Amino acid sequence: MKPLTCAGLFARREQQILLVRVRNNKHWYLAGGKIEPAETPRQALLRELAEELSIEIEPSTIRQEFVVIGPAYDQQGDVELICFSAKWRNEPSPRGEITEAAWLDGSHYDLFAPAIKILYDRWIRSSPLGATHDS
């Protein structure tokens, strides 16, 4: 079975990453979402972040950082997360299917979706990745 491919924002500050909850779900995910058939991963990222968090990404700062493949949460098969860093101008404001956005650290690890646990483990053990936003 081919993995579900998604584009996600990997944003960090200190030991925290920006994550979102969908429809009051227990688990946290990267902001972003499924790449539609006619989209590039970068286009999907821009669309999803505008829809989910109302943030204005600075397109020239978008960088693909890495790809994480892990178990999809609450469905069969795997998810392939194409992770990007980027800068943005405004504070994330959850809307649509997103009920909450927060900067979380490892103390919330049990609430991370399975692929986010893989991402977090890789991030903690490796050299600095991602980008922070301009406040």
Secondary structure, 3 states (H helix, E strand, C coil): CCCEEEEEECEEECCEEEEEEECCCCCEECEEEECCCCCCHHHHHHHHHHHHHCCCECHHHCEEEEEEEEECCCCCCEEEEEEEECCECCCCCCCCCEEEEEEECHHHHHHECHHHHHHHHHHHHCCCCCECCCC
